[in-house]
Amino acid sequence: LDSSSYVATVAKSKSLDERKIVVIFCAKTSCNYFDPEYGTCYCCPDINREENCHLTLQECRANCATCKPKCS
């Protein structure tokens, strides 16, 4: 497994008064979980476990844990 870059998705609520931010981390990497030739996959922070990796960034975002930091 060779990690090449990380993608963080930030989703803000529609109301600026609520000031809610959600962060989802997905690593874009090469893995052989889906393709024996080491194709691109997207993994939650623990990229060494197959169940944390997905074929698309959208699948990764939908399945990785979220971080909801308190901002001031």
C-alpha positions in Angstrom: 0.0 0.0 0.0 1.5 3.3 -1.1 -0.2 6.4 0.2 0.1 9.4 -2.1 -2.2 12.1 -0.9 -5.0 12.9 1.6 -8.3 14.5 0.8 -10.3 16.3 3.5 -13.9 17.1 2.8 -15.5 19.9 4.7 -19.2 20.3 4.7 -20.7 23.5 6.2 -24.3 23.9 7.3 -26.5 26.2 5.2 -26.9 28.6 8.0 -23.8 30.6 8.8 -25.2 31.3 12.3 -24.9 27.7 13.2 -21.2 27.5 12.4 -21.1 23.7 12.0 -18.2 22.1 10.2 -17.8 18.4 9.5 -14.4 17.0 8.3 -14.0 13.7 6.5 -10.5 12.4 5.8 -9.9 10.1 2.9 -6.5 9.0 1.6 -6.0 8.7 -2.2 -3.6 5.8 -2.6 -2.8 2.7 -4.7 -4.0 -0.6 -3.4 -4.6 -4.1 -4.7 -7.8 -4.7 -2.8 -10.0 -4.2 -5.9 -7.4 -4.6 -8.7 -4.4 -6.9 -8.6 -2.5 -4.3 -10.6 -2.6 -1.7 -7.8 -5.3 0.7 -8.9 -6.4 3.9 -7.2 -8.5 3.6 -4.1 -9.6 5.9 -1.3 -9.2 4.9 2.3 -10.2 6.1 5.7 -7.3 7.0 8.0 -6.3 3.4 8.6 -5.3 2.5 5.0 -3.8 -0.9 6.0 -7.3 -2.5 6.4 -9.2 -3.5 3.3 -12.6 -2.6 4.9 -11.5 1.0 5.2 -10.8 1.3 1.5 -13.2 2.1 -1.3 -13.2 2.4 -5.1 -14.4 6.0 -5.2 -14.0 9.1 -3.2 -17.8 9.3 -2.8 -17.9 5.8 -1.2 -15.0 6.8 1.1 -16.8 10.0 2.2 -19.9 8.0 2.9 -18.2 5.4 5.0 -15.4 7.1 6.9 -15.8 8.6 10.4 -16.5 12.3 10.6 -14.8 14.9 12.8 -16.9 17.7 14.1 -14.5 20.1 15.7 -15.6 22.9 17.9 -14.6 26.1 16.3 -14.7 29.6 17.9 
